[in-house]
């Protein structure tokens, strides 16, 4: 899963979004943590695109806890496997690791 956007919607609401990809395994869900990975919530996924080897967009809205906080994103593929936490190089099997971003809120 990738985190591409952080939007402040007003009233303390923050929206984060991006895309997720798992090859022909597909994406079952994307989970978002707004407390550095201590707790997780499901993001809203776009409808699946036609075909087997496609990505899905995701979005998640939450009330800012105030101050800076770490947003973490991970994907769960169609086989039920959760994206690995530890980062890995893109070569030879593609990048891995949870995506983290500090958000000011």
C-alpha positions as CSV (number, residue, x, y, z in Angstrom):
1,X,0.0,0.0,0.0
2,X,1.2,3.5,-0.8
3,X,0.2,6.8,1.0
4,X,-0.1,9.6,-1.6
5,X,-2.3,12.3,-0.1
6,X,-3.0,14.0,3.2
7,X,-6.0,16.4,3.1
8,X,-7.3,18.5,5.9
9,X,-11.1,18.7,5.5
10,X,-11.9,21.2,8.3
11,X,-13.2,20.7,11.7
12,X,-10.2,18.6,12.7
13,X,-11.0,15.9,10.1
14,X,-8.0,14.5,8.1
15,X,-8.3,12.3,5.1
16,X,-5.4,10.1,3.9
17,X,-5.4,8.1,0.7
18,X,-3.4,6.2,-1.8
19,X,-3.3,3.0,-3.7
20,X,-2.6,-0.7,-3.0
21,X,-1.3,-3.4,-5.3
22,X,-0.6,-7.1,-4.8
23,X,-0.4,-8.5,-8.3
24,X,-2.9,-11.2,-9.3
25,X,-3.6,-11.9,-5.5
26,X,-5.7,-8.7,-5.5
27,X,-6.3,-6.4,-2.5
28,X,-8.8,-7.5,0.2
29,X,-8.4,-4.5,2.4
30,X,-6.1,-1.7,3.4
31,X,-5.6,-0.9,7.1
32,X,-4.6,2.5,8.5
33,X,-3.2,3.3,11.9
34,X,-3.1,6.9,13.2
35,X,-1.1,6.0,16.3
36,X,2.1,4.6,14.8
37,X,0.8,1.1,14.4
38,X,-0.7,0.4,17.9
39,X,-4.3,0.1,16.5
40,X,-5.7,-0.4,13.0
41,X,-8.9,0.6,11.1
42,X,-10.1,-0.4,7.6
43,X,-9.9,2.1,4.9
44,X,-12.6,2.5,2.2
45,X,-11.6,0.8,-1.0
46,X,-12.5,1.8,-4.6
47,X,-14.5,-0.8,-6.6
48,X,-12.2,-3.4,-8.2
49,X,-11.0,-2.6,-11.7
50,X,-11.6,-5.3,-14.4
51,X,-8.8,-7.8,-14.7
52,X,-6.6,-9.8,-12.3
53,X,-3.4,-7.7,-12.1
54,X,-4.8,-4.3,-11.0
55,X,-4.4,-1.9,-8.1
56,X,-7.1,-0.3,-5.9
57,X,-7.5,3.2,-4.5
58,X,-8.2,3.6,-0.8
59,X,-9.1,6.5,1.5
60,X,-9.5,6.9,5.3
61,X,-10.9,9.8,7.3
62,X,-10.3,10.4,11.0
63,X,-10.4,13.1,13.7
64,X,-7.0,14.6,14.3
65,X,-5.6,13.7,17.7
66,X,-3.8,17.1,17.6
67,X,-0.1,17.7,17.2
68,X,2.1,15.5,15.1
69,X,1.2,11.8,14.8
70,X,2.4,8.9,12.7
71,X,0.1,7.4,10.1
72,X,0.9,3.9,9.0
73,X,-0.6,2.0,6.1
74,X,-0.6,-1.7,5.2
75,X,-2.4,-3.9,2.7
76,X,-4.0,-7.3,3.1
77,X,-4.0,-9.2,-0.2
78,X,-6.7,-11.6,-1.6
79,X,-5.1,-14.6,0.1
80,X,-5.3,-12.9,3.6
81,X,-1.6,-12.2,3.8
82,X,-0.8,-8.9,5.5
83,X,1.9,-6.6,4.0
84,X,5.2,-7.2,5.9
85,X,6.3,-4.6,8.3
86,X,10.0,-4.7,7.5
87,X,11.2,-2.6,4.5
88,X,12.8,-4.4,1.5
89,X,14.4,-3.2,-1.7
90,X,12.4,-3.2,-4.9
91,X,14.9,-5.6,-6.5
92,X,14.4,-8.5,-7.2
93,X,10.8,-9.1,-5.9
94,X,9.4,-5.7,-5.4
95,X,9.4,-3.3,-2.5
96,X,8.0,-4.3,0.9
97,X,7.3,-2.6,4.3
98,X,4.6,-0.6,5.9
99,X,4.3,3.0,4.7
100,X,4.8,5.6,7.5
101,X,4.3,9.4,7.4
102,X,4.3,11.9,10.2
103,X,1.2,14.1,9.9
104,X,0.7,17.5,11.6
105,X,-2.8,17.7,12.9
